Amino acid sequence: MEEGLTTILPTYNEEANIRYVVSDVIFYMRKYINNFEVIIINDGSSDATLRILNEIKILYPEIEIVSHERNKGYGYAIKTGIRLAQKEWIFIMDSDNQYRVNGFDAFWNNRQYYDFILGYRLVRRDNIYRQWLGKIGTYIANLFLNEPTKDLNCGFKLFRRRDLKNITLISTGGCIHFEILFYLMKYKNKFFQLPVKHYRRNGGKATGGSLKVIFKNIWEGIKIVFHKKAEVL
């Protein structure tokens, strides 16, 4: 039997995008992946995201919806998805409609050769401020990673489930990407980076560039690097 794939879609206040993203993912998986599941983590959205998810669940019984009562953070949502994943591989994709799942072909077709595969945005379709933040964040992260990454926070990554299950993750925010790679690169050195297309956000609001989020990521990064204790799942 073909190896299975869990797709994790963390989402927060994406009423303008979630219907299209889920439909796109399901159509792709039905066509190309024989053994799959899709887990959508609604991280305490205050808009119509959950209502829309419940509506499309009728059309797409393959999806599993998990809803946090309050917003716990991007990293916490990903941790919830990892905990629930049942398939051999885990694909993490942002649900803001700035990525297209059809770019996943090269990831899936090359999975047997690598421990994990990371996407990087050929051209980042965000404002200058977010582009600047992303470059600085990747540069700083690479100072602590065993191998450099091209685009640390690109929301398009493929991992083996058993590897992610073996990590006790402490991050609840955007530092989750750094934390996963920080630990995996200690024990796994066979990874590959593939380019993905990035699109402008046409609806909803990005929250990753706020000062609150930035300081949270810095603090969590310090705890990760210096192995400080923190709340875990």
Buried (B, 14 or more C-beta within 10 A) or exposed (E): EEBBBBBBBBBBBBBBBBBBBBEBBBEBBEEBBEBBBBBBBBBBBEBBBBEBBEEBBEEBEBBBBBBBEEBBBBBBBBBBBBEBBEBBBBBBBBBBBBBBBEBBEBBBEEBEEBBBBBBBBEEBEBEEEBBEBBEEBBEBBBEEBEEEBBBBBBBBBBBBBEBBEEBEBBBBBBBBBBBBBBBBBEEBEEBBBBBBBBEEBEEBEBEBBEEEBBEBBEBBBEBBBEEEEBEEE
